[in-house]
Amino acid sequence: SRFKGPDRPVEQVSWDDCQRFLKELNKRLPGLKLALPSEARWEYACRAGTEGARYGELDDIAWYDKNSGGETHPVATKNANAWGLHDMLGNVWEWCVDEWRNDYSKPVPPRSASASRVFRGGSWDLTALNARAAYRLHWVPSYRNGVQGFRCVEFQEGVVSQAGRPARHAERAVSRSEPGAEHPGGDREPASTAAWLQLANRAEAQTTAWSISPISIRTDIEQLT
């Protein structure tokens, strides 16, 4: 990481780095099943039952270019969402397991190991527009940058997924070039370029027990791999 500190988020990690780290960690800690979240899981956890662009006032929940001072910050120093998750927006982008596709309303089988992978959440050096639950970007899996981090999903045996809750219609970006614009009237502004995603009507979420938990891992990726 460029920015050092035991409580800062890791950055400058590629999607490939994340896979190696998680594989090794799962091997060393039997019974712990960690993975990157799918886009559906990430967005569902980020929104925590909300339907707007964010789960709170931006400066209260996220580090972005106007308040970060040009660096990352220790995790959990901004307000959490309704499910107790901090920094879902801002601080560092978070890799998702998915390959990029314009329509992510349905899961698809992997096509190629070199296919672009999605990241979500915005970061410390980018604008407010990026720090939105609907905003999504992608890059090749070997891509590293000082704004790229990740968050683990813990798969638990016998845990019922929360994704069976009633469906909510939430803003989602329809393509990389149409991330949904900021509107004074909110995300339901008719002029928005965003489409609508039924977050709970996702086959992958309904059939897989998963949770995104605040897990602290204080092992450097370099040391573990």
N, C-alpha and C positions, 0 to 999 in steps of 0.2 A: 504494500500500500504506500501511496505517496504521503498520506497523512497518518502519522503514528499515534497510537494510544490504545489502551486495552479495551476501551468502550466505544471506539469509533467503528463504523462499518468498514468491512474490507472493501477495497476497490482495486481497479486494474486487474480484474479477473475475467477470463473468457468463459463462454458457455462450456467449452471443453474442460477448462480448469475445474469448473463446478462439478462436472460429471466425475472426474478423477477423484476429487476431494470426497464427494458423497459415497462413491464406491468404496474407498479406503476406510472412511469413517464407519460405514455400515458393517464392514468386515471386522473392524476392531471392536465394535460394540454390538455384540449379538443381541437381537431382539429390538434394536432401534432401526426403524425403517424410514429413512429420510430421502427425499427427492426434491427436485424443483417442482413448483406448482404448475398446472396448466393455466392458460389464460383465464379460463372460466373460474377456476378455483381462486386465482389471484384476485380477479375483479370482485368476485362474491365476497371474499374476505376483506378487501379494501372498502367496499361500500358498507358492509356491516348493516344491511337493512335500509340504507339510504338510497335515494334515487337521483340526486343531483350530481354536479360535477365533483364535489368533494364532500367529505363527512364532517366538515367543520370549517371555520374561518381559516383561510390559508395561512396567515402568520401564526396562528395558534397551533397548527398541526404539521407544518412542513418547513424544511430548510430549502430555500431556492435562491436565485441570484440576488434578490433584493434584500435578503436578511442573513445570508450565510457568511458574509465577510470573506468570500472566496475560498472556503474550505468546508470539509465535512465537519460534523459535530457528533459528540457522543450520542448513542442511541437512547431513546425514551426520555429525551429532554423536552419534547413537544407533546401536546395532548394526544392521547390514544383515541381510536375510534370506539364505537359502542361495544365492540367485542374485546377491548383491551389490547389491540394491536397498535403499536407505535410506528411512525415513519413509513407507513404504507405509501405516502406521497412525499417526495423530496428526499434530500440527503444523497442517496445513490439510486440509480436505476436498478431494477431487479429482474434478472433473467427468468424467463418461463421456459418450460420444457418444450413448448410447441414450436413446430415449424411455422414460418410466416404464411398466412393465406389471407386474402381480402375478406372472406366471409368465415369467421371463426365461430359461427353459431352451432356447428356440429363438429365433433372430433373426427379426424381423419388419420389413417395409418401413416407412419413415417415414410417419406419418399427417398430421402438421401441423407447420409451422414454430414454432407457439406451444405445442406439447405440452410437458409437464413433462419435464425431463431429470434423469438420475440422478447423484448424487455419492456417493462412497465414502471410507472410511478414518478418519473421526473427526477431531477437531481439538484445538487447544491449550486451548480453554475448555469442553470437554464431558467427560462422565464416561467411565469405563473401558468401559461398555457400548457406547459408540459406536465404540471402537477395536477393532473385530473384523472379520475378513475377510468375514463374512457380512452385516454391517450395511449397510443401504442406505436412502437418503432421496432425495427429489426436490423440485424446485421449477421455476418457470417459467424459461425460458432467459435472461430479462433480469434475474434475481435477482442482486444483489450483497450481500456480507456480509464482515465482517472475518475470517471463518473459511474463505472459499471460495478455493481455488486450483486448480491443474491440473497434470497431468503429460503429457508428450508420448509418443506411440508413434512409433517410426521404422520405416517400411516399407522393406525392403531387397530389391532384386532378387536372385533366385537363392538366397535364404536359406530353408532349410526350417524351417517352424514347429515349435517344441518341443511343440506341443499334440498331437502324435501319440503321445505317451507313454501308457502304460497308464492307463486311467481310474482315478480316485480318487473315493471318495464323501466329499463334504465338506459340512459344515453350510451351509445357506443360509437366509435369511429368507424366509418364505412371503408376507409382506405388510409394509407399513410399520408396522402396528400390532402385528406379531408378529416382532420382530427376533431372537428367540432369547435366552433368559435365561442369566445366569451360573449355572453349576452346579458344585458341588465335584467331581462325578464326571466333568467334562469335557463336550465337545460331544456325546458319544454318550449322554448321560443321557436315558433314556426319557421323562422329563417335559418335555424341551425342546420348544418350539413350532416348532423349526426342521425344515425338510425336508432332503432330501439331493440334492446336485447332482453329476452325473458331469462333472467339469471337463474332461476330455479328449475327451469324446464330443460335441463341438460342431462343427457343420458349418462355421460361420464361422471357427473357429480352425484346422480341418484343411485348409481350402482357401486360406487367406491366409497369406503369409509375413510375419511381423511380429516385432518384438522391442521390449521396453520397456527402453531404455538410459538410463544416467545421463548425460544431456546438459545441459551448463551453458549457459544462454542469458542473457547479461547485458545484454540490451536491454529497456528499459522498454516496456511495452505502449503507453503514451501516445506515446512517441517513434516507435515503429514504425508505428503506425496513424494 
